[in-house]
Amino acid sequence: MSTLSPDERAELEALRARVAELERERAAEIERASAAVAEAQQRAYWLDRWHIDLNALMERPGAAELRAAVRVVRWVLRRVKALKRRILA
């Protein structure tokens, strides 16, 4: 078994620390991806259960206008909530 020099030991420890950090980052990334997949599966489950075909629904006349209206309503609600937070703060 060969003996490592102090520089080699320091480099080895730095590499081990970096590997550990990358493994933690990867585990966190996997956890976030799993949560996103679970959420998508939950949404798909309810769409299937209610027999809703989003593709067919979005091809119908007026679907683009409905999406635009929903975006406007969401924008207004967000602004109202932000204003409410400001007033109560």
Rosetta blueprint (number, residue, H / E / L):
1 M L
2 S L
3 T L
4 L L
5 S L
6 P H
7 D H
8 E H
9 R H
10 A H
11 E H
12 L H
13 E H
14 A H
15 L H
16 R H
17 A H
18 R H
19 V H
20 A H
21 E H
22 L H
23 E H
24 R H
25 E H
26 R H
27 A H
28 A H
29 E H
30 I H
31 E H
32 R H
33 A H
34 S H
35 A H
36 A H
37 V H
38 A H
39 E H
40 A H
41 Q H
42 Q H
43 R H
44 A H
45 Y H
46 W H
47 L H
48 D H
49 R H
50 W L
51 H L
52 I L
53 D L
54 L H
55 N H
56 A H
57 L H
58 M H
59 E H
60 R L
61 P L
62 G L
63 A H
64 A H
65 E H
66 L H
67 R H
68 A H
69 A H
70 V H
71 R H
72 V H
73 V H
74 R H
75 W H
76 V H
77 L H
78 R H
79 R H
80 V H
81 K H
82 A H
83 L H
84 K H
85 R H
86 R H
87 I H
88 L H
89 A L
